[in-house]
Amino acid sequence: MKKITLVLVSALMASCTSVSPVVGNWDYKITGTPQGDYSGVLVVSKGDKKTLNAVMKSNGSDLPFTQFKFDSKTSKSTGSFYYQDMSVSFNATVKQTTMDGSISVENMNFPFTATRKK
């Protein structure tokens, strides 16, 4: 009985300290926008409690997300941020080392891809 209790406690502790698979630095690319293609680094970090923070970095400027979420059941990440006073939506499917999805602004969608930095 003690062994079963120890295993259950260990598993519970490991699940509480686990880090979301989306946390980390990702080299991203957004293609096909009217202003051309964009690339940079998407930085996702663990916030307080169960929140995630994200910032898109490119050419010396930062675009912080006002909201960023990851659903571990669907492996989908969603978020939003402002760019030039326009609300931008982010949707991507997260795999171990890649993200594939889109960036949407004013009813236009642009492909978004990212690769986890080593």
DSSP file (Angstrom, degrees, kcal/mol; ACC not computed):
  #  RESIDUE AA STRUCTURE BP1 BP2  ACC     N-H-->O    O-->H-N    N-H-->O    O-->H-N    TCO  KAPPA ALPHA  PHI   PSI    X-CA   Y-CA   Z-CA
    1    1 A M     >        0   0    0      0, 0.0     4,-2.2     0, 0.0     5,-0.2   0.000 360.0 360.0 360.0 -38.4    0.0    0.0    0.0
    2    2 A K  H  >  +     0   0    0      1,-0.2     4,-2.5     2,-0.2     5,-0.2   0.876 360.0  53.0 -63.5 -36.5    2.8    2.4    0.8
    3    3 A K  H  > S+     0   0    0      2,-0.2     4,-2.4     1,-0.2    -1,-0.2   0.907 108.7  49.0 -65.9 -40.8    4.3    1.8   -2.7
    4    4 A I  H  > S+     0   0    0      2,-0.2     4,-2.5     1,-0.2    -2,-0.2   0.923 112.2  48.6 -64.5 -43.5    1.0    2.7   -4.4
    5    5 A T  H  X S+     0   0    0     -4,-2.2     4,-2.6     1,-0.2     5,-0.2   0.916 111.3  50.0 -61.5 -44.1    0.7    5.8   -2.3
    6    6 A L  H  X S+     0   0    0     -4,-2.5     4,-2.4     1,-0.2    -2,-0.2   0.906 111.2  48.7 -61.9 -42.6    4.3    6.9   -3.1
    7    7 A V  H  X S+     0   0    0     -4,-2.4     4,-2.4     2,-0.2    -2,-0.2   0.920 112.8  47.8 -64.0 -44.1    3.7    6.3   -6.8
    8    8 A L  H  X S+     0   0    0     -4,-2.5     4,-2.3     2,-0.2    -2,-0.2   0.910 112.9  47.7 -64.7 -42.4    0.4    8.3   -6.8
    9    9 A V  H  X S+     0   0    0     -4,-2.6     4,-2.4     2,-0.2    -1,-0.2   0.912 112.4  49.9 -64.3 -42.3    2.0   11.2   -4.9
   10   10 A S  H  X S+     0   0    0     -4,-2.4     4,-2.3    -5,-0.2    -2,-0.2   0.913 111.5  48.2 -62.7 -43.0    5.0   11.2   -7.2
   11   11 A A  H  X S+     0   0    0     -4,-2.4     4,-2.1     2,-0.2    -1,-0.2   0.900 111.6  50.1 -65.0 -40.6    2.8   11.3  -10.3
   12   12 A L  H  X S+     0   0    0     -4,-2.3     4,-1.7     2,-0.2    -2,-0.2   0.913 111.1  48.4 -64.2 -43.0    0.7   14.1   -8.8
   13   13 A M  H  X S+     0   0    0     -4,-2.4     4,-1.5     1,-0.2    -2,-0.2   0.895 110.8  51.1 -64.8 -40.2    3.8   16.2   -8.0
   14   14 A A  H  X S+     0   0    0     -4,-2.3     4,-0.5     1,-0.2    -1,-0.2   0.890 109.6  50.0 -65.2 -38.6    5.2   15.6  -11.5
   15   15 A S  H  < S+     0   0    0     -4,-2.1     3,-0.4     1,-0.2    -1,-0.2   0.837 108.7  52.8 -70.5 -30.4    1.9   16.7  -13.1
   16   16 A C  H  < S+     0   0    0     -4,-1.7    -1,-0.2     1,-0.2    -2,-0.2   0.813 114.3  41.5 -72.6 -29.8    1.8   19.9  -11.0
   17   17 A T  H  < S+     0   0    0     -4,-1.5    -1,-0.2    -5,-0.1    -2,-0.2   0.421  86.7 121.8 -98.6   1.9    5.3   20.9  -12.0
   18   18 A S     <  -     0   0    0     -4,-0.5     2,-0.4    -3,-0.4    -3,-0.0  -0.326  57.4-133.1 -67.5 148.8    5.0   20.0  -15.7
   19   19 A V        -     0   0    0      1,-0.1    -1,-0.1     4,-0.0    -2,-0.1  -0.827  26.1-102.3-103.7 139.6    5.6   22.8  -18.2
   20   20 A S    >   -     0   0    0     -2,-0.4     3,-1.5     1,-0.1    -1,-0.1  -0.299  26.8-125.8 -57.6 139.7    3.3   23.4  -21.1
   21   21 A P  T 3  S+     0   0    0      0, 0.0    -1,-0.1     0, 0.0    74,-0.1   0.623 108.6  61.1 -65.6 -10.5    4.8   22.0  -24.4
   22   22 A V  T 3  S+     0   0    0     72,-0.1    22,-0.2    94,-0.0     2,-0.2   0.665  78.5 106.5 -88.1 -17.4    4.3   25.4  -25.9
   23   23 A V    <   +     0   0    0     -3,-1.5     2,-0.3    20,-0.1    22,-0.2  -0.425  60.1  56.2 -66.6 132.0    6.6   27.2  -23.5
   24   24 A G  E    S-A   44   0A   0     20,-2.3    20,-2.8    -2,-0.2     2,-0.4  -0.913  91.1 -50.7 143.8-168.8    9.9   28.1  -25.0
   25   25 A N  E     -A   43   0A   0     -2,-0.3    92,-3.2    92,-0.3     2,-0.4  -0.897  47.7-170.8-108.0 132.7   11.4   30.1  -27.9
   26   26 A W  E     -AB  42 116A   0     16,-2.5    16,-3.3    -2,-0.4     2,-0.6  -0.984  22.9-135.6-127.9 128.4   10.2   29.5  -31.5
   27   27 A D  E     -AB  41 115A   0     88,-2.8    88,-2.2    -2,-0.4     2,-0.3  -0.752  39.9-169.4 -77.3 119.0   11.5   30.8  -34.8
   28   28 A Y  E     -AB  40 114A   0     12,-2.3    12,-1.5    -2,-0.6     2,-0.3  -0.736  21.1-166.0-115.6 162.0    8.4   32.0  -36.6
   29   29 A K  E     -AB  39 113A   0     84,-2.4    84,-2.2    -2,-0.3     2,-0.5  -0.980   3.6-166.4-144.3 133.2    7.4   33.1  -40.1
   30   30 A I  E     -AB  38 112A   0      8,-2.9     8,-2.8    -2,-0.3     2,-0.3  -0.988  22.3-168.0-116.4 124.7    4.3   34.8  -41.3
   31   31 A T  E     +     0   0A   0     80,-1.9     6,-0.1    -2,-0.5    -2,-0.0  -0.800  50.3  27.3-119.1 155.3    3.9   34.8  -45.0
   32   32 A G  E     +     0   0A   0     -2,-0.3    -1,-0.2     1,-0.2     5,-0.1   0.597  69.6 147.4  81.9  13.8    1.7   36.4  -47.7
   33   33 A T  E >   -A   36   0A   0      3,-0.7     3,-2.0    -3,-0.2    -1,-0.2  -0.429  61.9-112.5 -77.5 158.8    0.8   39.7  -45.9
   34   34 A P  T 3  S+     0   0    0      0, 0.0    -1,-0.1     0, 0.0     3,-0.1   0.782 121.0  50.3 -59.7 -25.4    0.4   42.9  -48.0
   35   35 A Q  T 3  S-     0   0    0      1,-0.4     2,-0.2     3,-0.0    -2,-0.0   0.338 121.7-106.3 -93.3   6.6    3.5   44.3  -46.4
   36   36 A G  E <   -A   33   0A   0     -3,-2.0    -3,-0.7     2,-0.0    -1,-0.4  -0.551  56.2 -30.6 102.2-169.2    5.5   41.1  -47.2
   37   37 A D  E     -     0   0A   0     -2,-0.2     2,-0.4    -5,-0.1    -6,-0.2  -0.570  52.2-155.2 -88.9 150.3    6.7   38.3  -45.0
   38   38 A Y  E     +A   30   0A   0     -8,-2.8    -8,-2.9    -2,-0.2     2,-0.3  -0.936  13.9 173.9-122.6 147.2    7.6   38.6  -41.3
   39   39 A S  E     +A   29   0A   0     -2,-0.4     2,-0.3   -10,-0.2   -10,-0.2  -0.979  18.8 111.0-147.2 160.1   10.0   36.5  -39.2
   40   40 A G  E     -A   28   0A   0    -12,-1.5   -12,-2.3    -2,-0.3     2,-0.5  -0.944  62.5 -51.5 171.1-150.8   11.4   36.6  -35.7
   41   41 A V  E     -AC  27  57A   0     16,-2.2    16,-3.1    -2,-0.3     2,-0.6  -0.980  32.5-152.8-124.4 127.3   11.1   34.8  -32.4
   42   42 A L  E     -AC  26  56A   0    -16,-3.3   -16,-2.5    -2,-0.5     2,-0.6  -0.889  16.0-160.9 -94.6 120.4    8.0   33.9  -30.5
   43   43 A V  E     -AC  25  55A   0     12,-2.9    12,-1.8    -2,-0.6     2,-0.5  -0.918   8.6-175.4-108.0 117.5    8.8   33.7  -26.8
   44   44 A V  E     +AC  24  54A   0    -20,-2.8   -20,-2.3    -2,-0.6     2,-0.3  -0.957   9.5 173.5-114.1 126.0    6.2   31.8  -24.7
   45   45 A S  E     - C   0  53A   0      8,-2.8     8,-3.1    -2,-0.5     2,-0.4  -0.908  36.8-101.5-131.0 158.3    6.7   31.8  -20.9
   46   46 A K  E     - C   0  52A   0     -2,-0.3     6,-0.2     6,-0.2     3,-0.1  -0.648  38.9-164.2 -78.6 129.4    4.8   30.6  -17.9
   47   47 A G        -     0   0    0      4,-2.9     2,-0.2    -2,-0.4    -1,-0.1  -0.003  42.5 -50.1 -91.5-157.4    3.0   33.4  -16.1
   48   48 A D  S >  S-     0   0    0      2,-0.1     3,-1.9     4,-0.1    -1,-0.2  -0.537 108.0 -18.7 -79.1 149.7    1.6   33.3  -12.6
   49   49 A K  T 3  S-     0   0    0      1,-0.2    -2,-0.0    -2,-0.2     0, 0.0  -0.364 133.1 -20.7  56.1-118.8   -0.7   30.4  -11.7
   50   50 A K  T 3  S+     0   0    0     -2,-0.2    -1,-0.2    -4,-0.1     2,-0.2   0.116 106.7 114.2-108.3  21.5   -2.0   28.8  -15.0
   51   51 A T    <   -     0   0    0     -3,-1.9    -4,-2.9    18,-0.1     2,-0.4  -0.553  50.2-148.8 -94.3 157.8   -1.4   31.6  -17.4
   52   52 A L  E     -C   46   0A   0     16,-0.7     2,-0.4    -6,-0.2    16,-0.3  -0.953   5.1-153.6-121.1 144.5    1.0   31.9  -20.3
   53   53 A N  E     -C   45   0A   0     -8,-3.1    -8,-2.8    -2,-0.4     2,-0.3  -0.905  14.0-174.9-113.2 145.5    2.7   35.0  -21.6
   54   54 A A  E     -C   44   0A   0     -2,-0.4    11,-2.9    11,-0.3     2,-0.4  -0.999   9.6-176.9-143.5 145.4    3.8   35.4  -25.2
   55   55 A V  E     -CD  43  64A   0    -12,-1.8   -12,-2.9    -2,-0.3     2,-0.6  -0.994  18.3-144.9-140.4 131.3    5.8   38.1  -27.1
   56   56 A M  E     -CD  42  63A   0      7,-2.4     7,-2.6    -2,-0.4     2,-0.4  -0.878  22.0-163.7 -95.1 122.4    6.5   38.2  -30.9
   57   57 A K  E     +CD  41  62A   0    -16,-3.1   -16,-2.2    -2,-0.6     2,-0.3  -0.904  19.3 153.9-111.1 133.8   10.0   39.7  -31.4
   58   58 A S  E >   - D   0  61A   0      3,-2.4     3,-2.2    -2,-0.4   -18,-0.1  -0.919  63.6 -11.9-160.0 131.1   11.1   40.9  -34.8
   59   59 A N  T 3  S-     0   0    0     -2,-0.3     3,-0.1     1,-0.3   -19,-0.1   0.843 126.7 -49.5  48.6  43.8   13.6   43.5  -36.0
   60   60 A G  T 3  S+     0   0    0      1,-0.2     2,-0.3     0, 0.0    -1,-0.3   0.501 117.1 104.1  79.7   3.7   14.1   45.0  -32.5
   61   61 A S  E <   -D   58   0A   0     -3,-2.2    -3,-2.4     2,-0.0     2,-0.4  -0.892  56.3-145.8-119.3 152.8   10.5   45.5  -31.7
   62   62 A D  E     -D   57   0A   0     -2,-0.3    -5,-0.2    -5,-0.2    -7,-0.0  -0.937   6.4-165.3-117.6 136.6    8.2   43.4  -29.4
   63   63 A L  E     -D   56   0A   0     -7,-2.6    -7,-2.4    -2,-0.4     2,-0.2  -0.889  18.3-156.4-117.0  97.1    4.5   42.6  -29.8
   64   64 A P  E     -D   55   0A   0      0, 0.0    18,-0.5     0, 0.0    -9,-0.2  -0.526  17.2-121.0 -75.5 138.9    3.2   41.3  -26.5
   65   65 A F  E     -E   81   0A   0    -11,-2.9   -11,-0.3    -2,-0.2    16,-0.3  -0.563   9.2-154.3 -73.5 138.2    0.1   39.2  -26.6
   66   66 A T  E    S+     0   0A   0     14,-2.3     2,-0.3     1,-0.3    15,-0.2   0.701  87.4  14.2 -81.5 -21.4   -2.8   40.5  -24.7
   67   67 A Q  E     +E   80   0A   0     13,-1.5    13,-2.1   -13,-0.0     2,-0.3  -0.976  66.5 173.0-151.6 137.9   -4.0   36.9  -24.3
   68   68 A F  E     +E   79   0A   0    -16,-0.3   -16,-0.7    -2,-0.3     2,-0.3  -0.938   8.9 171.6-150.2 126.4   -2.3   33.6  -25.0
   69   69 A K  E     -E   78   0A   0      9,-3.2     9,-2.0    -2,-0.3     2,-0.4  -0.936  17.7-158.3-134.8 155.4   -3.7   30.1  -24.2
   70   70 A F  E     -E   77   0A   0     -2,-0.3     2,-0.7     7,-0.2     7,-0.2  -0.993   8.1-154.0-134.4 128.3   -2.8   26.5  -24.9
   71   71 A D  E  >> -E   76   0A   0      5,-3.0     4,-1.9    -2,-0.4     5,-1.0  -0.891   3.2-165.2-102.0 108.7   -5.3   23.6  -24.8
   72   72 A S  T  45S+     0   0    0     -2,-0.7    -1,-0.1     1,-0.2     5,-0.0   0.748  85.8  59.1 -67.6 -23.0   -3.4   20.4  -24.0
   73   73 A K  T  45S+     0   0    0      1,-0.2    -1,-0.2     3,-0.1    -2,-0.0   0.878 121.6  23.1 -72.8 -37.3   -6.3   18.2  -25.1
   74   74 A T  T  45S-     0   0    0     -3,-0.4    -2,-0.2     2,-0.2    -1,-0.2   0.520  97.7-128.9-104.9  -8.1   -6.4   19.6  -28.6
   75   75 A S  T  <5 +     0   0    0     -4,-1.9    19,-3.4     1,-0.2     2,-0.4   0.790  61.8 142.4  59.9  30.1   -2.8   20.8  -28.8
   76   76 A K  E   < -EF  71  93A   0     -5,-1.0    -5,-3.0    17,-0.2     2,-0.4  -0.835  37.4-160.8-104.5 139.0   -4.1   24.1  -30.0
   77   77 A S  E     +EF  70  92A   0     15,-3.2    15,-2.4    -2,-0.4     2,-0.3  -0.958  13.0 178.6-116.6 136.4   -2.7   27.5  -29.1
   78   78 A T  E     +EF  69  91A   0     -9,-2.0    -9,-3.2    -2,-0.4     2,-0.3  -0.937  10.3 139.6-134.3 157.0   -4.7   30.7  -29.4
   79   79 A G  E     -EF  68  90A   0     11,-1.9    11,-2.7    -2,-0.3     2,-0.3  -0.987  28.9-134.5-175.5-179.6   -4.1   34.3  -28.7
   80   80 A S  E     +EF  67  89A   0    -13,-2.1   -14,-2.3    -2,-0.3   -13,-1.5  -0.992  18.5 165.9-153.1 153.5   -4.4   37.9  -29.6
   81   81 A F  E     -EF  65  88A   0      7,-1.9     7,-3.2    -2,-0.3     2,-0.4  -0.943  34.4-104.3-155.3 171.4   -2.3   41.1  -29.8
   82   82 A Y  E     - F   0  87A   0    -18,-0.5     2,-0.4    -2,-0.3     5,-0.2  -0.890  27.8-179.6-108.9 136.8   -2.4   44.5  -31.3
   83   83 A Y  E >  S- F   0  86A   0      3,-2.5     3,-1.5    -2,-0.4   -20,-0.0  -0.975  76.8 -16.9-134.5 119.8   -0.5   45.6  -34.4
   84   84 A Q  T 3  S-     0   0    0     -2,-0.4    -1,-0.1     1,-0.3     3,-0.1   0.913 128.2 -53.8  49.6  49.3   -0.8   49.2  -35.7
   85   85 A D  T 3  S+     0   0    0      1,-0.2     2,-0.4     0, 0.0    -1,-0.3   0.627 115.0 118.1  63.0  17.4   -4.0   49.6  -33.7
   86   86 A M  E <   -F   83   0A   0     -3,-1.5    -3,-2.5    19,-0.0     2,-0.4  -0.931  68.0-121.4-113.0 138.7   -5.6   46.5  -35.2
   87   87 A S  E     -F   82   0A   0     -2,-0.4    19,-0.5    -5,-0.2     2,-0.4  -0.637  30.3-163.1 -76.7 128.7   -6.6   43.4  -33.3
   88   88 A V  E     -F   81   0A   0     -7,-3.2    -7,-1.9    -2,-0.4     2,-0.3  -0.949   4.5-150.2-118.1 132.3   -4.7   40.3  -34.5
   89   89 A S  E     -FG  80 104A   0     15,-2.8    15,-2.7    -2,-0.4     2,-0.4  -0.803   7.0-158.4-103.5 145.3   -5.8   36.7  -33.8
   90   90 A F  E     +FG  79 103A   0    -11,-2.7   -11,-1.9    -2,-0.3     2,-0.3  -0.980  14.5 169.9-125.0 132.2   -3.4   33.8  -33.5
   91   91 A N  E     +FG  78 102A   0     11,-2.2    11,-2.7    -2,-0.4     2,-0.3  -0.987  10.1 157.1-141.4 131.6   -4.3   30.1  -33.9
   92   92 A A  E     -FG  77 101A   0    -15,-2.4   -15,-3.2    -2,-0.3     2,-0.5  -0.995  38.2-128.4-154.1 148.6   -1.8   27.3  -34.2
   93   93 A T  E     -FG  76 100A   0      7,-3.0     7,-1.8    -2,-0.3     2,-0.5  -0.863  32.0-145.6 -93.3 129.4   -1.5   23.5  -33.7
   94   94 A V  E     + G   0  99A   0    -19,-3.4     5,-0.2    -2,-0.5     2,-0.2  -0.850  21.9 173.2-104.4 127.0    1.5   22.7  -31.6
   95   95 A K        -     0   0    0      3,-3.3   -20,-0.0    -2,-0.5     0, 0.0  -0.546  54.3 -79.3-112.5-174.5    3.6   19.6  -32.1
   96   96 A Q  S    S+     0   0    0      1,-0.2     3,-0.0    -2,-0.2    -2,-0.0   0.919 123.6   4.2 -55.3 -48.5    6.8   18.8  -30.3
   97   97 A T  S    S+     0   0    0     18,-0.1    19,-2.3    19,-0.0     2,-0.3   0.337 124.6  57.7-122.9   5.9    9.0   21.0  -32.4
   98   98 A T  E     - H   0 115A   0     17,-0.2    -3,-3.3   -72,-0.0     2,-0.4  -0.951  50.6-160.6-138.4 157.2    6.6   22.8  -34.7
   99   99 A M  E     -GH  94 114A   0     15,-2.2    15,-2.1    -2,-0.3     2,-0.4  -0.994  12.1-176.8-130.8 138.8    3.6   25.1  -34.8
  100  100 A D  E     +GH  93 113A   0     -7,-1.8    -7,-3.0    -2,-0.4     2,-0.2  -0.997  32.8  90.4-136.4 131.5    1.4   25.5  -37.9
  101  101 A G  E     -GH  92 112A   0     11,-2.7    11,-2.4    -2,-0.4     2,-0.3  -0.835  58.6 -75.3-177.8-142.5   -1.5   27.9  -38.1
  102  102 A S  E     -GH  91 111A   0    -11,-2.7   -11,-2.2     9,-0.3     2,-0.4  -0.982  12.1-138.7-149.5 158.6   -2.6   31.4  -39.0
  103  103 A I  E     -GH  90 110A   0      7,-2.6     7,-2.6    -2,-0.3     2,-0.4  -0.979  29.0-161.8-113.7 129.6   -2.5   35.0  -38.1
  104  104 A S  E     +GH  89 109A   0    -15,-2.7   -15,-2.8    -2,-0.4     2,-0.3  -0.953  17.6 163.3-122.4 133.4   -5.9   36.8  -38.8
  105  105 A V  E >  S- H   0 108A   0      3,-2.4     3,-1.6    -2,-0.4   -17,-0.1  -0.973  70.3 -10.7-146.9 131.9   -6.5   40.5  -39.1
  106  106 A E  T 3  S-     0   0    0    -19,-0.5     3,-0.1    -2,-0.3    -1,-0.1   0.893 128.8 -50.6  46.2  53.0   -9.5   42.3  -40.6
  107  107 A N  T 3  S+     0   0    0      1,-0.2     2,-0.4    -3,-0.0    -1,-0.3   0.654 114.9 116.0  62.2  19.7  -11.0   39.1  -42.2
  108  108 A M  E <   - H   0 105A   0     -3,-1.6    -3,-2.4     2,-0.0     2,-0.4  -0.961  50.2-156.1-116.7 137.8   -7.6   38.2  -43.8
  109  109 A N  E     - H   0 104A   0     -2,-0.4    -5,-0.2    -5,-0.2    -7,-0.0  -0.923   7.5-170.9-114.9 138.0   -5.7   35.1  -42.8
  110  110 A F  E     - H   0 103A   0     -7,-2.6    -7,-2.6    -2,-0.4   -78,-0.1  -0.989  31.5-104.0-128.9 136.2   -1.9   34.6  -43.2
  111  111 A P  E     - H   0 102A   0      0, 0.0   -80,-1.9     0, 0.0     2,-0.4  -0.296  33.9-165.3 -60.5 136.9    0.0   31.4  -42.8
  112  112 A F  E     +BH  30 101A   0    -11,-2.4   -11,-2.7   -82,-0.2     2,-0.3  -0.994  11.5 171.1-124.5 128.4    2.0   31.1  -39.6
  113  113 A T  E     +BH  29 100A   0    -84,-2.2   -84,-2.4    -2,-0.4     2,-0.3  -0.970   4.2 179.6-132.4 151.7    4.7   28.5  -39.0
  114  114 A A  E     -BH  28  99A   0    -15,-2.1   -15,-2.2    -2,-0.3     2,-0.4  -0.996  15.1-155.5-151.9 150.0    7.3   28.1  -36.2
  115  115 A T  E     -BH  27  98A   0    -88,-2.2   -88,-2.8    -2,-0.3   -17,-0.2  -0.992  32.8-110.0-126.5 132.9   10.1   25.8  -35.2
  116  116 A R  E     -B   26   0A   0    -19,-2.3   -90,-0.3    -2,-0.4     2,-0.2  -0.385  33.7-124.8 -62.3 132.6   11.2   25.3  -31.6
  117  117 A K              0   0    0    -92,-3.2   -92,-0.3     1,-0.1    -1,-0.1  -0.529 360.0 360.0 -76.5 146.3   14.7   26.8  -31.1
  118  118 A K              0   0    0     -2,-0.2    -1,-0.1   -92,-0.0    -2,-0.1   0.444 360.0 360.0 -88.0 360.0   17.3   24.5  -29.6
